[in-house]
Amino acid sequence: MKDTIAVRTIDSLGRVVIPKEIRTRLDIEDFDSLEISCEADVITIRKKTPSCIFCKSTNVLKEFQGKTVCFDCITAIREAGKK
């Protein structure tokens, strides 16, 4: 159910402003990453949730050389390296 509606105009550079009320409600802060997707004629914008680059898990994440990896995959990589 849609409970917040705002109309905004795209500027000449293709930008659109997300209203402060929506950013506050969704806990979107300056420099947060957003995922933008399109299906048919619907554009969806959602706050990006960090996840493991291998299994997409969001549990117990660590950053390694700019990549996000979960504890389970770190363990699996370590075990594979011992063989």
MDTraj code that builds the backbone (N, CA, C; nanometers):
import mdtraj as md
import numpy as np

residues = "MET LYS ASP THR ILE ALA VAL ARG THR ILE ASP SER LEU GLY ARG VAL VAL ILE PRO LYS GLU ILE ARG THR ARG LEU ASP ILE GLU ASP PHE ASP SER LEU GLU ILE SER CYS GLU ALA ASP VAL ILE THR ILE ARG LYS LYS THR PRO SER CYS ILE PHE CYS LYS SER THR ASN VAL LEU LYS GLU PHE GLN GLY LYS THR VAL CYS PHE ASP CYS ILE THR ALA ILE ARG GLU ALA GLY LYS LYS".split()
xyz = np.array([
    [0.0842, -0.1175, 0.0000],
    [0.0000, 0.0000, 0.0000],
    [0.0884, 0.1235, 0.0000],
    [0.0641, 0.2134, -0.0906],
    [0.1411, 0.3366, -0.0978],
    [0.0857, 0.4347, 0.0035],
    [0.1730, 0.4863, 0.0894],
    [0.1275, 0.5834, 0.1870],
    [0.2027, 0.7151, 0.1780],
    [0.3055, 0.7216, 0.0950],
    [0.3787, 0.8450, 0.0748],
    [0.3936, 0.8664, -0.0752],
    [0.3439, 0.9775, -0.1241],
    [0.3537, 1.0074, -0.2659],
    [0.4155, 1.1450, -0.2815],
    [0.5115, 1.1543, -0.3720],
    [0.5744, 1.2825, -0.4015],
    [0.5968, 1.2894, -0.5521],
    [0.5834, 1.4048, -0.6065],
    [0.6089, 1.4253, -0.7485],
    [0.7327, 1.5132, -0.7598],
    [0.8305, 1.4670, -0.8351],
    [0.9534, 1.5423, -0.8555],
    [0.9851, 1.5447, -1.0044],
    [1.0572, 1.6461, -1.0480],
    [1.0968, 1.6605, -1.1875],
    [1.2426, 1.6200, -1.2030],
    [1.2717, 1.5492, -1.3108],
    [1.4092, 1.5122, -1.3410],
    [1.4788, 1.6341, -1.3998],
    [1.5994, 1.6652, -1.3494],
    [1.6712, 1.7822, -1.4021],
    [1.7438, 1.7473, -1.5321],
    [1.8128, 1.8442, -1.5887],
    [1.8775, 1.8251, -1.7194],
    [1.9905, 1.7226, -1.7159],
    [2.0395, 1.6871, -1.5974],
    [2.1445, 1.5858, -1.5830],
    [2.0872, 1.4484, -1.5474],
    [1.9539, 1.4367, -1.5454],
    [1.8902, 1.3087, -1.5162],
    [1.8743, 1.2807, -1.3681],
    [1.8911, 1.3813, -1.2846],
    [1.8810, 1.3609, -1.1397],
    [1.7399, 1.3895, -1.0900],
    [1.7050, 1.3208, -0.9831],
    [1.5783, 1.3451, -0.9153],
    [1.6068, 1.3481, -0.7653],
    [1.5401, 1.4358, -0.6934],
    [1.5609, 1.4493, -0.5492],
    [1.4588, 1.3626, -0.4757],
    [1.5082, 1.2819, -0.3823],
    [1.4189, 1.2038, -0.2962],
    [1.3841, 1.2926, -0.1769],
    [1.2560, 1.3174, -0.1538],
    [1.2162, 1.4082, -0.0451],
    [1.2714, 1.3652, 0.0910],
    [1.3032, 1.4649, 0.1717],
    [1.3608, 1.4409, 0.3043],
    [1.2734, 1.3493, 0.3896],
    [1.1429, 1.3654, 0.3820],
    [1.0520, 1.2824, 0.4625],
    [1.0694, 1.1343, 0.4285],
    [1.0869, 1.1037, 0.3006],
    [1.1061, 0.9645, 0.2591],
    [1.2443, 0.9163, 0.3009],
    [1.3482, 0.9995, 0.2822],
    [1.4838, 0.9599, 0.3234],
    [1.4889, 0.9338, 0.4733],
    [1.4229, 1.0172, 0.5510],
    [1.4211, 0.9991, 0.6975],
    [1.3492, 0.8696, 0.7333],
    [1.2341, 0.8465, 0.6738],
    [1.1554, 0.7264, 0.7042],
    [1.2318, 0.5983, 0.6712],
    [1.3102, 0.6001, 0.5630],
    [1.3842, 0.4811, 0.5197],
    [1.5283, 0.4795, 0.5694],
    [1.5636, 0.5752, 0.6548],
    [1.6977, 0.5848, 0.7131],
    [1.8051, 0.5923, 0.6028],
    [1.7777, 0.6730, 0.5002],
    [1.8745, 0.6961, 0.3937],
    [1.9512, 0.8228, 0.4277],
    [2.0830, 0.8094, 0.4382],
    [2.1685, 0.9221, 0.4742],
    [2.2565, 0.9610, 0.3562],
    [2.3206, 1.0769, 0.3675],
    [2.4123, 1.1214, 0.2631],
    [2.5132, 1.0119, 0.2318],
    [2.5384, 0.9901, 0.1058],
    [2.6382, 0.8966, 0.0536],
    [2.6009, 0.7489, 0.0701],
    [2.4783, 0.7172, 0.1148],
    [2.4320, 0.5778, 0.1149],
    [2.4190, 0.5302, -0.0292],
    [2.4371, 0.4013, -0.0522],
    [2.4188, 0.3434, -0.1845],
    [2.2738, 0.3008, -0.2011],
    [2.2207, 0.3248, -0.3201],
    [2.0849, 0.2854, -0.3524],
    [2.0876, 0.1923, -0.4723],
    [2.0014, 0.0918, -0.4707],
    [1.9859, 0.0008, -0.5847],
    [1.8701, 0.0521, -0.6688],
    [1.8918, 0.0639, -0.7986],
    [1.7877, 0.1099, -0.8900],
    [1.7620, -0.0018, -0.9901],
    [1.6360, -0.0443, -0.9999],
    [1.6019, -0.1497, -1.0945],
    [1.4775, -0.1089, -1.1722],
    [1.4547, -0.1787, -1.2821],
    [1.3433, -0.1465, -1.3693],
    [1.2780, -0.2760, -1.4159],
    [1.1464, -0.2817, -1.4076],
    [1.0698, -0.3945, -1.4599],
    [0.9467, -0.3370, -1.5278],
    [0.9334, -0.3652, -1.6558],
    [0.8269, -0.3073, -1.7389],
    [0.8380, -0.1549, -1.7295],
    [0.7344, -0.0886, -1.6811],
    [0.7390, 0.0573, -1.6724],
    [0.7500, 0.1069, -1.5283],
    [0.8038, 0.0217, -1.4389],
    [0.8179, 0.0565, -1.2973],
    [0.9657, 0.0658, -1.2607],
    [1.0048, 0.1783, -1.2036],
    [1.1407, 0.1970, -1.1522],
    [1.1354, 0.1798, -1.0013],
    [1.2228, 0.0958, -0.9478],
    [1.2292, 0.0726, -0.8037],
    [1.3630, 0.1220, -0.7520],
    [1.3582, 0.1991, -0.6440],
    [1.4796, 0.2470, -0.5778],
    [1.4728, 0.1982, -0.4347],
    [1.5775, 0.1262, -0.3900],
    [1.5802, 0.0814, -0.2510],
    [1.7204, 0.0974, -0.1947],
    [1.7264, 0.1139, -0.0643],
    [1.8549, 0.1276, 0.0033],
    [1.9307, -0.0039, -0.0100],
    [2.0553, 0.0057, -0.0487],
    [2.1379, -0.1140, -0.0668],
    [2.1752, -0.1709, 0.0696],
    [2.1506, -0.2986, 0.0852],
    [2.1878, -0.3691, 0.2069],
    [2.3156, -0.4459, 0.1786],
    [2.4209, -0.4230, 0.2571],
    [2.5452, -0.4974, 0.2330],
    [2.5212, -0.6478, 0.2420],
    [2.5847, -0.7223, 0.1502],
    [2.5721, -0.8678, 0.1517],
    [2.7003, -0.9301, 0.0982],
    [2.7188, -1.0566, 0.1283],
    [2.8366, -1.1318, 0.0865],
    [2.8416, -1.1404, -0.0662],
    [2.9597, -1.1178, -0.1244],
    [2.9732, -1.1234, -0.2693],
    [2.9571, -1.2654, -0.3228],
    [2.9730, -1.3658, -0.2384],
    [2.9626, -1.5051, -0.2822],
    [2.8223, -1.5626, -0.2641],
    [2.7666, -1.5527, -0.1431],
    [2.6397, -1.6202, -0.1137],
    [2.5231, -1.5248, -0.0875],
    [2.5498, -1.3957, -0.0866],
    [2.4489, -1.2902, -0.0640],
    [2.3952, -1.2849, 0.0785],
    [2.4581, -1.3549, 0.1720],
    [2.4176, -1.3509, 0.3124],
    [2.4407, -1.2102, 0.3675],
    [2.3601, -1.1733, 0.4656],
    [2.3772, -1.0438, 0.5323],
    [2.4238, -1.0617, 0.6768],
    [2.4604, -1.1847, 0.7138],
    [2.5015, -1.2145, 0.8505],
    [2.6528, -1.2098, 0.8664],
    [2.7012, -1.1461, 0.9722],
    [2.8420, -1.1420, 1.0126],
    [2.9325, -1.1123, 0.8920],
    [2.9287, -0.9899, 0.8462],
    [3.0043, -0.9496, 0.7281],
    [3.1363, -0.8837, 0.7643],
    [3.2355, -0.9038, 0.6810],
    [3.3666, -0.8398, 0.6949],
    [3.4046, -0.7796, 0.5602],
    [3.4744, -0.6674, 0.5638],
    [3.5259, -0.6062, 0.4421],
    [3.6676, -0.6576, 0.4180],
    [3.6963, -0.6981, 0.2942],
    [3.8301, -0.7423, 0.2565],
    [3.8614, -0.6854, 0.1192],
    [3.9599, -0.5995, 0.1136],
    [4.0028, -0.5342, -0.0102],
    [3.8856, -0.4772, -0.0883],
    [3.7973, -0.4065, -0.0168],
    [3.6846, -0.3404, -0.0795],
    [3.5669, -0.4303, -0.1122],
    [3.5733, -0.5565, -0.0734],
    [3.4649, -0.6521, -0.0990],
    [3.4056, -0.6985, 0.0329],
    [3.2770, -0.7297, 0.0325],
    [3.2088, -0.7759, 0.1524],
    [3.1962, -0.9280, 0.1463],
    [3.2431, -0.9949, 0.2528],
    [3.2407, -1.1413, 0.2592],
    [3.1864, -1.1822, 0.3961],
    [3.1006, -1.2857, 0.3993],
    [3.0445, -1.3318, 0.5258],
    [3.1404, -1.4303, 0.5938],
    [3.1168, -1.4517, 0.7225],
    [3.2017, -1.5399, 0.8017],
    [3.2019, -1.6822, 0.7464],
    [3.0847, -1.7323, 0.7044],
    [3.0764, -1.8690, 0.6517],
    [3.1620, -1.8859, 0.5264],
    [3.1605, -1.7877, 0.4377],
    [3.2413, -1.7973, 0.3155],
    [3.3902, -1.7814, 0.3462],
    [3.4231, -1.6966, 0.4437],
    [3.5638, -1.6832, 0.4858],
    [3.6134, -1.8187, 0.5360],
    [3.5315, -1.8860, 0.6178],
    [3.5671, -2.0178, 0.6711],
    [3.5838, -2.1184, 0.5580],
    [3.4922, -2.1175, 0.4615],
    [3.4986, -2.2116, 0.3478],
    [3.6249, -2.1869, 0.2639],
    [3.6592, -2.0616, 0.2448],
    [3.7804, -2.0282, 0.1677],
    [3.9043, -2.0760, 0.2419],
    [3.9078, -2.0552, 0.3719],
    [4.0218, -2.1018, 0.4519],
    [4.0369, -2.2536, 0.4419],
    [3.9242, -2.3253, 0.4548],
    [3.9264, -2.4717, 0.4481],
    [3.9719, -2.5198, 0.3096],
    [3.9255, -2.4541, 0.2053],
    [3.9645, -2.4916, 0.0685],
    [4.1138, -2.4683, 0.0471],
    [4.1689, -2.3672, 0.1104],
    [4.3108, -2.3371, 0.0989],
    [4.4003, -2.4385, 0.1691],
    [4.3455, -2.5118, 0.2662],
    [4.4219, -2.6114, 0.3409],
    [4.4331, -2.7417, 0.2650],
    [4.3525, -2.7607, 0.1619],
    [4.3532, -2.8874, 0.0880],
    [4.4555, -2.8884, -0.0209],
])
top = md.Topology()
chain = top.add_chain()
for i, resn in enumerate(residues, 1):
    res = top.add_residue(resn, chain, resSeq=i)
    for name in ("N", "CA", "C"):
        top.add_atom(name, md.element.get_by_symbol(name[0]), res)
traj = md.Trajectory(xyz[None], top)
